[in-house]
């Protein structure tokens, strides 16, 4: 069966020195095929999926404690690790200081 609603995990970062500041601007890391920007054309890849995008879909059904790899992914994004960033469609912090 297919659910009528879809929960998504969204990874964002900010350049603000105080992330709790209401004026902090949060920018989203876009994945190659995971739903995100509504103006972006959906991707079609069959019969395969981008593995990270697929794992993010299933992670939304559980807690981060059940998907500890998300913590490691966030750490690699904070460190701007090139190998990890290559798995994403966009890096909002490209050419700037890391979030």
C-alpha positions in Angstrom: 0.0 0.0 0.0 1.0 3.6 -0.4 0.5 6.1 2.3 -1.4 9.4 1.7 1.1 11.5 3.6 4.9 11.4 3.3 7.2 12.5 6.1 10.5 13.9 5.0 13.9 14.3 6.8 15.3 17.7 5.8 18.9 18.6 6.5 19.6 22.3 6.9 22.5 24.5 8.0 23.0 28.1 8.9 26.0 30.5 8.8 24.5 32.4 11.8 26.7 32.5 14.9 23.6 31.9 17.0 21.4 29.2 15.4 18.7 30.1 17.9 18.5 33.6 16.6 15.1 34.1 15.0 16.9 36.1 12.2 19.1 33.1 11.4 18.8 32.0 7.8 18.6 28.2 7.4 19.6 26.7 4.0 18.6 23.2 2.8 20.9 20.6 1.5 19.2 19.3 -1.7 19.4 15.6 -2.6 19.6 14.3 -6.1 16.2 12.6 -6.2 14.6 13.0 -2.8 11.5 15.3 -2.8 12.5 18.9 -2.0 12.1 22.1 -4.0 8.6 22.0 -5.4 9.8 24.0 -8.5 12.3 21.2 -9.3 11.3 18.6 -11.9 11.0 15.2 -10.2 13.7 12.7 -11.2 13.0 9.3 -12.7 15.5 6.5 -12.2 14.3 3.0 -12.8 14.8 0.3 -11.6 17.4 1.8 -9.3 17.4 4.5 -6.7 20.0 6.8 -5.4 20.9 4.9 -2.2 21.2 7.9 0.1 17.9 9.4 -1.1 16.3 6.1 -0.6 17.7 5.7 2.9 16.5 9.2 3.8 13.0 8.2 2.8 13.0 5.2 5.2 14.7 7.2 8.0 11.6 9.4 8.1 9.6 6.5 9.4 11.8 6.1 12.5 13.8 8.2 15.0 17.4 9.2 14.6 18.4 6.8 17.3 17.2 4.0 15.0 19.2 5.6 12.1 22.5 6.6 13.7 24.1 7.1 10.2 22.2 10.4 9.9 24.3 11.8 12.8 27.4 10.8 10.9 26.1 12.3 7.6 25.3 15.6 9.4 28.9 15.6 10.8 30.4 15.1 7.3 28.2 17.9 5.9 29.4 20.2 8.7 33.0 19.3 7.8 32.2 19.9 4.1 33.6 16.5 3.2 33.9 16.3 -0.6 32.9 12.6 -0.9 29.8 13.2 1.1 28.9 16.4 -0.7 29.2 14.6 -4.1 26.1 12.5 -3.1 24.0 15.7 -2.9 22.5 17.8 -5.7 23.4 21.1 -4.1 25.6 22.4 -1.3 24.2 25.8 -0.2 27.6 26.5 1.4 29.8 25.9 -1.6 32.5 28.6 -1.7 31.7 29.8 1.8 32.6 28.9 5.3 30.9 25.6 6.5 27.7 25.9 8.4 
